[in-house]
Amino acid sequence: MKLHPWYVTGIVEGEGVFGVSFNRRSKLTVGIETRPYFSLALNQRDLTLLKDIQTYFHCGAIRYSKADRTYKYEVRSVADLARKILPHFEKYPLAGSKSQDFAKFAQIVRLVHAKQHLNSGVLEKIIEIAYSMNSSGKRRIAKDDLLRWLGEMKV
C-alpha cells in the first residue's frame, strides 16, 4: 500500500525513536563509536505496515525483538538517515514532544555524516546532546563513563 507522508509522520510520533548509541572501541582514534539510528516498533499484526514503511523510505531493515515481542523497522546507515529520514521529517514535521528529540537527532546525524564525530571536542558535544534526548529511554553506558573514556583517549 502507498502510504501518505503525514501518516508516516503520525505513526512515528507515537511509536518511533530517534536515538544515538555509543560503544567503546579502542581501535578508533577517539575510542568511542557513535551510531545514530531511527526505529519504529510495532506488534506482529502490523508487520505488513512496517514493510510498507520500509518501502516508503527505500532503506533500513526489519527485525524481531524478543525483549518486547515486537517487530522493529530500523535505519542505521548514516547516509540513509541523512538523505532519506531527515528530509522526510523536515518536510512533514513531528508536532509533539518528539519534535525536540528529532531536532537534536538531526544535528547529530549531520555531524556524524560530515565525520565531525572523529574530533573529540565535537564528540563530547554529541554525547551531551544525545543524553538530553529520549529521557524515558534506558542507556547501557552512563554519560559520565563515556566522557571519562573520551578524556582518557585525549591523553
N, C-alpha and C positions, 0 to 999 in steps of 0.2 A: 504494500500500500504506500502511496506517495503521501508523506507527512507534511503538514503545514508548518512552516518555520516557527510560528508563535506557539504551536502545540509542543514542539520540541523544547522551546524555552520553558514553557509551563511545567512540563514533566520534570525537567532538570531542577526547576525552582523547588519542587517538592522532594525529589529523590536523588538528585545529583550531588557530586562532591568535586570541588576543585581543591587539590591538595599538593603537597610537596613532601617527599620522603627524603631522608638523609641516611647515609650509611658510611661508616668509617672504612676508608680504602687507603691503606698505607702506600700503595703504589702510585697514587695520584699526588701531584705536586702539593695541593692544598690539604690532602689527607681525608677529604670528605667528598663523597659522591652526592650530587644534587639531582633529584628526579621528580620533576613536576608531573602530575597526572590528572586526568579527568575521568570520573567514573559515574556510572548510573546503575543502581541495583534495583532489580525487580523480582517478584515472585515467578516461579516456573511457569505459571499460567500466562505470563506476559512475555515469554521468551520470543515470540514472534514479533512483538513490538520492539524488543531490544534489537532484533535482527534488522527491522525496518530503520531504526535509528542508526545502526552501523552502516546501512546502505545510504542513508541520508548524508552522513558525514564522509563516506568513502574512505574510512580508516578505522583503526582500532581492532580490538578482539573481544570476544565474549568468553567468559569462563564461569564455572560453577564455584561458589564459595560454600564450603562445608560449615564454616563458622556461623553464618547466619542463614544458611539454606536458601540463598538467592542466586540468581544469575547476575553477573556484573559485566557491563559493557565498559571497556577501559581503553583510553588513549594515552600512551606513554611516550610516543615519539615526539620529541621536541619540535621537529619540523611540522608534523601534523597538528600539534597544538597551536603553533604559531600561524600556520597557513589555513587551517580549517576550523578549529574550535574557536579561537579568539575572534576571527571575523564574524562568525555567526552570532555570538553573544554581544558583539559591539553593534551589529545591525538590528538584532532582536533582543534588546537588553532585559535582564532579570529585573523584577520590580521589588522583590522583598529584601530581607537582610542578606541573602546570599550574594546580592549585587556588590556588597562591600568586599566579600571574600574574592569574588571574581576580579575586581579591580586590582587587588593585591596579587592575585594569581597571574593576571596578565602582565603586570610589571615584572614578576619573577621569570615568567616564560620568555619574555623579550630579553632579559639579562642573560639567561642561560642560552638562548638561541644565538646571541651575539658572543658567546663564550666568555662573558664577563665574570661568571661564577668561578673561573680559574684564578681570579685575583682574590687573595684572602680578605682584603678590605671589603670588596663587593660581596663576597660570600658571607661575611659577617652581617652585612645589611640584609641579604636574602634570608638568612636564618632568623633574624629579628622579625622580618615581615611575615615569614611562613608561620612562626609561632604565635603571631597575632591573629591568624586565621583559624576557622573551624574550632571555636572554643569548646565545643562539646565533644570533639574527637579525642582519640587516645593516641599518645605518642610512645614509641618504643624507646626513644632516646631523649633524655632531658635536654632542654636548651643549654643549660649550664655545661653539661658534658660536651656537647658539640662545640661550644665556644672555647672550652678548655683545650680540646683536641686541636682546634684550629690554632690556638695560641702556641701549642707545643710544636706545630708544624712550622711556625714562623721562626722559631729559634734555630 
